[in-house]
Every structure is written in structure tokens, then in C-alpha cells.
Amino acid sequence: MNAFGLGEVNLMKQNAISQGKALRPLAAISKARHLTVLWIVQAMYGNGAMIGLRQTIINLLLPPIRVDQSVENIMLSAVGHGTAAGGAHAVCVSQLGSVITLPAIRLDFVWYANNLHHPKDETMTQQTDRIRIQAEPFQEFASKLYQSAGVPKADADAVAQMQVETDMRGTYSHGTRALSGYVRGILKGEINPTPNPHVLTDAPSTALIDADSSLGHVAGIRAMRLAIEKAHTTGIAAVAVRNSNHYGAAACFAMMALPEKMIGFTTTKTGGASVVPYGGVSGLLGNHPIAYAIPAKEELPIVLDMAVGMSAWGKVGVYGMEGKILPPDWVLDADGNPTQEPGQARGMLPFGGYKGHGLAIVMSIISGVMTGGPAACNRTPETPPELGRRGHFFYALKVSNFCPFDEFTEAVDLEIRTIRGAKRGDDVERIYLPGEIESLNHQEAVRHGISLHRKHLGALAELANELGVNVFWE
């Protein structure tokens, strides 16, 4: 993505000054979560200067800009262009009291009155540390890696598709970044590439499946499909899984219910005791996810996917990979002290204090104890492997068994629009609904490819070279 050079920005400033006016900053807001920077600049000059500034921006930005001009304002909108992570961000310029929005334009400079400098943060480096690749060949590549480790093609394709979709949503911590670990787990004999899963208990609206140490995605897809199938008959159905492995992003399984006009839910027992109980100093609870997917009519569906800790551990790994420090109040080191260094993180603090602490315990019981295995804090070397591995829990709820589906989705749309239209704080660009940012990221990835860190791709390339799989982006 192109950044403005010093001379180019000076040209913009000179254009405005030539009209006898000046520019001054209204605000500069860092949007690090979306890997972009939003700059809001106030234009304090007349209509002629505004047109000149508009033309300068047009000349500097690539790809081409579409211009719509009316009597009261001038709106510039980027055509087929987005931010590094695909969010719909904007630069807003005030002209005669009105706000003009320039969607998806990134300005990599800070303008403090007449003093100009490039920001010394991660945004500039991330432009060169990330490359875009297309989803289809990436998915084929990922499937070949699994097949090279002995996974049947149908399962390899299913897991690869789910992981690439996760990357497209911007959840890099749980997408293909984890692929190398899964494949190496297969090669070490820790994950069964050709499992024989079987149903242990079955009832009209419930089931318990032994996954035979399969890839977690394979077990999760089968379990959620079974829950949906049963819910078509009974209205609501729950399926639990034991003897499985890490299943990636929980949202993927909850979202499987959406095309069936259902609400989906899932949680899973994580691998280790890593979340600090409220008031404690070391990890004892699991960092279990909670994911819901709720259909809407015209709006994007509500998709909530969150960990009971302040963050998923995979995201801590992403921070380390990208050489970034963690936000404060996320983790503790081995001595129980707060740290922002990813490599020193040993205990994750629960989100919301005692609230995350409580949810961690409940999710552990639902997805772990109820599937026949111990809680993370009670796992020992003597725990049988089939009970010590991951447990999952899924349910599907058929909306029309409770109210007409159209009536339901229209009400969901109304709630979404009411919340989005709420009065915002001075520094708030937009109120997002759960899953909305990920959906926007996905749309961006469809248009322009998936933005991935070079270290992320480097780890996959290393594995591919070991397995004799061609690396298509080199």
C-alpha cells in the first residue's frame, strides 16, 4: 500500500496555503487492532482550496479514486482499495461544518500543525512485513501439506478450507499459522490422521463422540453437522466430543448453523492450565473459547468468538512473531508479575476479573468434565490419553421452533441498526457488532487477497520444503 512522501504532503499543504488558509489537526487516532492508522484532519479554508486539495489527493492515491461532487460537499471514495487488515476505515475532512468520508484510505503520516513526520510505530514496518496471497491456491497448498502427512484428501480439504477462511477473517492466531503445529503433531504420532471416530451415546437431541485423536477440525465439523441434523427434528440438539485435539477458531463451527436458519454455539476444553484464577498469580484454568453465531436478515450475522482470558494464547504468539509488545494487563510472567513481553508470558489474566474466571470454570465443566475428562487443573501424567485430550461441546437451536424466522431476523436487524446508530464518543469512528470486523476483513480478502505476515508464511514454507510441497508464492 502506498504511503505519502514528505514532498507529496508538502504539496498538499502548499495547495491549501496558496489559498490563504491553513490546515490544523483535529485528532490522530491509532487503530492498531486493525493494522492501520486513521487520521482526521480539519480543513480550515474555502471551497476553491478544498477542490485543489481534492485534486492533489486524487493524484497521489493509487488505485484511482472515484469523485462525486455536489453543491454542499465533495466526497472521495477509494475504488477496490482497503487497509492492511481489510477494515473499512476512513479519513474525514470537515468542510463548512459537514463531514466528508474517504473510505479505506490510509495516511501514513502525522500532521501536527505545520510539523510533519512519519509515525514511529508498527504501521510502516507492517506494510513491508506482510504480503497478499489468493485464498484458492493457498487452500490447495494447505490441503497438500495435510495430505503429505497422511490425512485423506476430503479431511485435508475441509481443514484447509476452515483455516484459510479463518485467515480471511483476520483471525491469524487460529488459522493457517497453527497448521505447522498440527502437521508436526501428526508426524510425531500425537494426532491421528486417519481416525475412526465413533458415537458413544446417542439420543434424539444429544450425542457423545469419541474422535479417536483426530484433527480437532475434523471432529468439530462432524459433531456440529450432527447437532444441526438432530435440531432439524427436535428444535435444539447438543453434541459433545472427547479424545480430540485443538480445533482452531470456534466461530467456524458456530457459523455452520447460520445457513440452516439456526443459532450455533460451541466451546472447547483447552490443552493446558494457563488462565490465572481471579486473585491468583499462576495459570490454573483453561483459556476456553465461547462462540455464538446468530442469523440476521439484511445485516451481517452476529458472531461472538471470545476467550475467557484477556486474549487467546495464539494471539500472544502472533504478537511475538511480529515483534510487538503485548497490551498491559494481559499476562503474568513466571514470577506472577505483569509483563508485556510475549516470550515471558506464563499466565493469562481472565477478562473482566471474576467474570472471566467464572466463565472459565463453567466452560471447562461443559466441554471437559461432561465429556469424560478432567479439568485442565486436574490433568496429571496418569490421566488416560483419550481423556486428557481436548473435549468440545456444540449445540444448534432451530429459531422457527420459537418464533417465525423472518420475524426473528428482522428484530435482530433492528437491534443491530439501533446499536450501530448509538451516540458515539468523540474519538469513536464506528460502533461495531460482534463479528462485523471479521466479516469486513473477509470481504477485503476476497477482493484483494489475504494479508499475511512473512514469518507466518515462512514457517509454512519451511514445512512445505520438508514435505516436498511446492511453495506457490515464491
Residue pairs with C-beta under 8 A, 6 or more apart in sequence:
1 83
1 84
1 106
1 127
2 60
2 61
2 62
3 106
3 107
3 108
3 109
3 118
3 124
3 127
4 12
4 60
4 107
4 108
4 109
6 116
8 60
9 109
9 111
9 116
10 116
11 56
12 53
12 56
12 57
12 60
13 23
13 111
13 114
13 116
15 49
15 52
15 53
15 56
16 22
16 23
16 43
16 45
16 49
16 52
16 53
18 49
18 52
19 45
19 46
19 48
19 49
19 52
20 45
21 43
21 44
21 45
21 46
21 49
22 44
22 45
22 114
23 41
23 42
23 43
23 44
23 45
23 111
24 42
24 44
24 113
25 39
25 40
25 41
25 42
25 110
25 111
25 112
25 113
26 40
26 41
26 42
26 94
27 40
27 426
27 427
28 37
28 39
28 40
28 110
28 112
29 37
29 38
29 39
29 40
29 427
29 429
30 37
30 121
31 37
31 38
31 87
31 89
31 429
32 121
32 122
32 123
34 83
34 84
34 85
34 87
34 89
34 437
35 83
35 84
35 85
35 123
35 126
35 451
36 83
36 84
36 85
36 87
36 89
36 106
36 123
37 106
37 107
37 108
37 119
37 121
37 123
38 89
38 90
38 91
38 429
39 91
39 107
39 109
39 110
39 111
40 91
40 92
41 91
41 93
41 111
42 93
42 94
43 49
43 50
43 53
43 93
43 94
43 95
47 95
47 96
50 74
50 95
51 74
54 67
54 74
54 76
57 65
57 76
57 102
58 64
58 65
58 67
58 76
61 78
61 81
61 105
63 78
63 79
63 80
63 81
64 79
65 76
65 77
65 78
65 79
66 76
66 77
66 79
67 74
67 75
67 76
68 74
68 75
68 77
69 75
72 96
72 98
73 95
73 96
73 98
73 100
74 95
74 100
75 100
75 101
75 102
76 100
76 102
76 105
77 101
77 102
77 103
78 102
78 103
78 104
78 105
80 447
80 448
81 104
81 105
82 88
82 104
82 444
82 447
82 448
83 89
83 104
83 106
83 444
84 106
84 123
84 126
84 127
84 130
84 451
85 170
85 441
85 444
85 451
86 170
86 440
86 441
86 442
86 443
86 444
86 445
86 448
86 451
87 437
87 440
87 441
87 444
88 103
88 104
88 440
89 103
89 104
89 105
89 106
89 429
90 101
90 102
90 103
90 104
90 105
90 429
91 101
91 102
91 105
91 107
92 99
92 100
92 101
92 102
93 99
93 100
93 102
94 100
108 118
108 119
108 123
108 124
108 127
109 116
109 117
109 118
109 119
110 116
110 117
110 118
110 119
118 124
122 322
122 324
126 322
129 322
129 453
129 454
129 455
130 451
130 452
130 453
130 454
131 451
131 452
131 454
131 457
131 473
132 448
132 449
132 450
132 451
132 452
133 449
133 450
133 452
133 457
133 473
134 449
134 450
135 164
135 168
135 445
135 446
135 449
135 450
137 472
138 164
138 167
138 176
138 450
138 472
139 157
139 160
139 161
139 164
140 160
141 460
141 464
141 469
141 470
141 471
141 472
142 159
142 160
142 163
142 164
142 176
142 179
142 460
143 153
143 156
143 157
143 159
143 160
144 156
144 469
145 179
145 183
145 460
145 463
145 464
145 467
145 469
146 155
146 156
146 159
146 160
146 179
146 182
146 183
146 186
146 193
146 215
147 153
147 156
148 183
148 467
148 468
148 469
149 183
149 186
149 187
149 193
149 467
150 186
150 193
150 194
151 159
151 186
151 193
151 194
151 215
152 193
152 194
155 193
155 215
155 218
158 217
158 218
158 221
159 182
159 215
159 217
159 218
162 217
162 221
162 248
162 249
162 252
163 175
163 176
163 178
163 179
163 217
163 248
164 175
164 176
164 450
165 175
165 252
165 442
166 172
166 174
166 175
166 176
166 248
166 249
166 252
167 175
167 176
167 177
167 445
167 450
167 452
168 441
168 442
168 445
168 446
168 450
169 249
169 251
169 438
169 439
169 441
169 442
169 445
170 437
170 438
170 441
170 442
171 249
171 251
171 305
171 438
172 318
172 452
172 453
172 456
173 312
173 314
173 315
173 317
173 318
174 248
174 249
174 312
174 314
175 248
175 249
176 452
176 456
176 460
177 314
177 317
177 318
177 321
177 456
177 459
178 246
178 248
178 314
179 460
179 463
180 459
180 460
180 462
180 463
181 246
182 191
182 215
182 245
182 246
183 463
183 467
184 463
185 191
185 245
186 192
186 193
186 215
190 213
190 245
191 213
191 214
191 215
191 245
192 212
192 213
192 214
193 215
195 211
195 212
195 213
195 214
195 218
195 219
196 212
197 209
197 210
197 211
197 212
197 214
197 218
197 219
197 222
198 209
198 210
198 212
199 207
199 208
199 209
199 210
200 208
200 209
200 210
200 242
201 207
201 208
204 230
204 233
204 234
204 237
205 230
205 231
205 234
205 235
205 236
205 237
205 238
206 230
206 237
206 238
206 239
206 240
207 223
207 226
207 227
207 230
207 239
207 240
208 239
208 240
208 241
208 242
208 371
208 372
209 219
209 222
209 223
209 226
209 239
209 240
209 241
209 242
210 241
210 242
210 243
210 386
211 218
211 219
211 241
211 242
211 243
211 244
211 245
212 243
213 243
213 244
213 245
213 385
213 386
213 389
214 244
214 245
215 245
216 244
216 245
216 246
216 247
216 248
216 268
216 390
216 392
217 247
217 248
217 252
219 241
219 244
219 245
219 247
219 392
220 241
220 244
220 247
220 248
220 252
220 253
220 266
220 392
220 394
221 253
221 256
223 239
223 240
223 241
223 253
223 392
223 394
224 239
224 253
224 256
224 257
224 264
224 266
224 394
224 396
225 256
226 237
226 239
227 237
227 238
227 239
227 394
227 395
227 396
228 237
228 256
228 257
228 260
228 262
228 264
228 396
229 237
230 237
230 239
230 396
231 237
231 260
231 262
231 395
231 396
231 397
231 398
232 260
232 398
235 397
235 398
235 401
235 402
236 395
236 396
236 397
236 398
236 401
237 395
237 396
238 393
238 394
238 395
239 393
239 394
239 395
240 367
240 370
240 371
240 391
240 392
240 393
240 394
241 371
241 390
241 391
241 392
241 393
241 394
242 371
242 372
242 373
242 386
242 387
242 389
242 391
243 385
243 386
243 387
243 389
244 389
244 390
244 391
244 392
245 389
245 390
246 271
246 390
247 253
247 268
247 390
247 392
249 291
249 305
250 266
250 267
250 268
250 289
250 290
250 291
250 305
251 291
251 293
251 303
251 304
251 305
251 435
251 438
253 264
253 266
253 291
253 394
254 264
254 265
254 266
254 291
254 292
254 293
254 303
254 305
255 264
255 293
255 301
255 303
256 264
256 293
257 263
257 264
257 293
257 396
257 397
258 264
258 293
258 295
258 301
260 396
260 398
261 295
261 398
261 399
261 400
261 405
262 295
262 396
262 397
262 398
262 399
263 292
263 293
263 294
263 295
263 396
263 397
263 399
264 291
264 292
264 293
264 394
264 395
264 396
264 397
265 291
265 292
265 293
265 394
265 395
265 396
265 397
266 289
266 291
266 392
266 393
266 394
266 395
267 288
267 289
267 290
267 291
267 363
267 366
267 367
267 392
267 393
268 288
268 289
268 367
268 390
268 391
268 392
268 393
269 286
269 288
269 363
269 364
269 367
269 368
269 371
269 373
269 375
269 376
269 390
269 391
269 392
270 286
270 287
270 288
270 289
270 376
270 390
271 286
271 376
271 390
272 283
272 286
272 376
273 283
273 284
273 285
273 286
273 376
273 377
273 379
274 283
274 285
274 286
274 287
274 309
274 313
274 346
274 347
274 348
274 376
275 283
275 284
275 285
275 286
275 287
275 308
275 309
275 347
275 348
275 349
275 350
275 356
275 357
275 360
276 282
276 283
276 284
276 285
276 332
276 347
276 348
276 349
276 350
277 284
277 285
277 350
277 357
277 360
278 350
278 353
278 354
278 356
278 357
280 347
281 332
281 336
281 347
282 332
282 336
282 346
282 347
283 346
283 347
283 348
284 376
284 377
285 308
285 350
285 357
285 360
285 361
285 364
285 376
285 377
286 308
286 360
286 363
286 364
286 368
286 375
286 376
287 307
287 308
287 309
287 312
287 313
287 348
287 360
288 307
288 308
288 359
288 360
288 363
288 364
288 367
289 305
289 306
289 307
289 308
289 312
289 363
290 304
290 305
290 306
290 307
290 308
290 359
290 363
291 303
291 304
291 305
291 306
292 302
292 303
292 304
293 301
293 302
293 303
293 304
293 435
294 301
294 302
294 303
294 412
295 301
295 399
295 405
295 408
295 409
295 412
296 302
296 409
296 412
296 413
296 416
297 406
297 409
297 410
297 412
297 413
298 413
299 412
299 413
299 416
299 417
299 433
300 416
300 433
300 435
300 436
300 439
301 435
301 439
302 412
302 416
302 433
302 434
302 435
303 434
303 435
303 438
303 439
304 434
304 435
305 434
305 435
306 351
307 351
308 350
308 351
308 356
308 357
308 359
308 360
308 363
309 348
309 349
309 350
309 351
309 356
309 360
310 327
310 329
310 330
310 331
310 348
310 349
310 350
310 351
310 356
311 326
311 330
311 348
313 348
316 326
316 330
316 331
316 342
316 345
316 348
317 342
318 453
319 325
319 326
319 342
320 342
320 343
321 453
321 455
321 456
322 453
322 455
324 342
325 340
325 341
325 342
326 339
326 340
326 341
326 342
326 345
327 340
328 338
328 340
329 338
329 349
330 340
330 345
330 348
330 349
331 338
331 339
331 340
331 344
331 345
331 346
331 347
331 348
331 349
332 338
332 339
332 345
332 346
332 347
332 349
333 339
333 341
333 344
333 345
333 346
333 347
334 344
334 346
336 347
339 345
349 356
350 356
350 357
350 359
350 360
364 375
364 376
365 375
366 393
367 391
367 392
367 393
368 374
368 375
368 376
368 391
369 375
370 391
370 393
371 391
371 392
371 393
372 387
372 391
373 379
373 383
373 387
373 388
373 389
373 391
374 380
374 383
374 387
374 388
379 388
399 405
399 408
402 408
416 433
419 431
419 433
420 430
420 431
420 433
422 431
424 430
424 431
445 451
457 473
460 471
461 471
461 474
463 469
464 470
464 471
465 471
